[in-house]
Amino acid sequence: MFPKAWLCFLTVCAGLTTLSSVHGEADLTSRKPNIVWIVGENFDLDFGCYGAENVKTPNVDRLAKQGVRYTNVYSTSPVCAPSRSAFMTGMYATTTDMHHMRSHRDDDFRLPDGVRPLTLCLQDAGYQTANVTHIGQRVVGTGKLDLNFVNEGPLYQTKLWSDIDTSKPFFAQFNMPEAEYDIYDRKSAEKERVVWVGEEWHPKIATEQNVNPPPYYPDHPIVRQEWARYLNSASGMDVRIGWILEQLKKDGVAEDTVVIFFGDNGRLEARGIHWCFDSGLHVPMVIHWPKNFPIPAGYREGLVDERVISLIDLTATTLVIAGLEVPRTMQGQPFLGPEQGTERRFAFSARDRIDETEIRQRSVRGKRYHYVRNYTPGAGFMSLNRYKEKCFLVKPLMRELDAAGKLTGPPAELMKPFANEQLFDTLVDSYETVNLVNSQVPEHQTVLREMRSALDTWASETRDRGVIPEAREVVAPFEKEMHDWFGTPEWVTRNR
C-alpha cells in the first residue's frame, strides 16, 4: 500500500489545471488538446526514421520528421501484460504486484490505494476515452487490454471512432494488430504454422533474399522468412497508422491532437520478447505536437531526443499534456513541459513468470551499457515456453541444428543457459552477444559495480516483489492452458 498522500491523486485528476498554467498562455484556459496513443505491438526500432532497411513506413517517418523521435526508450517488461499494466498506471509492475504475465485475471485484486488507471484520470478531467478498433469498416486496433488488473471498472467509454464527439477533448488509444501471430482463436496447436496477423496483405518490402537477421541466429531460410514477415508487419502497421492520421485530418482535428506512437515492448522474435535484451525492451517512440497549441519545453520539430526514458514516463507526460499535475509518488516522470523530472541515468526493467515459464530477470539500461541479472539458474533461450515453441519457428529450428552440431559462434552460445550476470557495451556490440562481466578492462569493471549497485538500490526503493514466490495453485493451471492452446513439443514428453 502507499501513503495516504497518494489519495490526493483522485482530487488532482478531478481538478484539471489548464494548459494556460502549463504553458503560460492565458487565452487557452478552456482548451485542452486531444491525445492519441498509437501502440505498436512487439516492435523494436524497425522503422525508416530509425534507419531500418527493407521497410516502408512513410507515416511514422513523417511524424518523426515533423515531431520528436526518441532513441532511448525502454519498456519496464519484455512482455505485454506487465508492461501495459505499468504504463497505464505510471508505476512499476514489480511495485504494484502486476509483474507476472496475465496475473490477477480471476481474483479480487485491486490497484493499491491512490493508484488509478490513466484513462479514469483523463475522464475526470473531462476527456472522452476510447480504445478504438474501427474507423468505419477499417480495422485500426484490436481493443486489447491485457492488463493485470480487472476490477477497476470500465477503462474506456467506447471502441468506435464514430462514437467520439470530436468537438470535445478526447483520448483515443489504438492498440495495433501488428506485430503478432494470429493466436487468439486459441487453436494454434492444430495449425502446421501459425501465421502472422495481416501477412496476407502486408506490403512485401522485405523478402527472404534481402533481409539481414541478427548474427545470433543461423543463416537459414526459415530465419530469413520469419525476419521478413516481421519487417513487413512494420510496413503493414504503418498503413493502418495512415488511416488514423487521415481520419484526424478529415474530421478537422489534426492540428488539435497530440499524436504519440510507441511500442508496448520489444520485438516479436525468438530472442526478443520475453527476454531482457535490448531486442525485448527497446521500443520506438515518436511524438507529434499540433499547431494549435503552444509547444512545450523539451519539444522541437525534427528533434532526435537521446535521453534515457522509461515507458512509465509516458504516463506522467500524458497527464502533463492534459494539464494535470503529476503525483509526487508516481514512479514515472514527465519528459515534456515545465516540470520535467531529472534526466534518468538508467531505465529499469523486469521479467518474471510468463505463461507457464518461471524465470526471473532484472535489467539496468544506460545510454551505452546494459546490465542484466539472471536469478534463475539454468534458464535461458531454450527454456520451455509453449507459445514460443509453437509460433516462433526459429526456436525449434535452432534446437534441431544444435542437436546436429551445426551451430557455431553467437547462435551456439545462445543455446547455453544465461550467465548469472551479463554486461553489454551496446555502442560496439549492438546485438548484445559479448558478455563483459569478466572483462579486465577497468571501465567495464567500474560500470559493472555501478550498475549492480543501481539495481540493488532500485529494487529496495521500489519494493520489487519479484522475491515473493507465486502460490503453486496460481501457477499450476498455466501448463494445461498453454498445452491446450499451443501444444507441447515431443521432446518435452520424451525427456519426462
Summary of the structure (lengths in Angstrom):
residues: 496
radius of gyration: 22.0
end to end distance: 42.5
largest distance: 72.3
contacts: 1678
relative contact order: 0.16
helix: 33%
strand: 16%
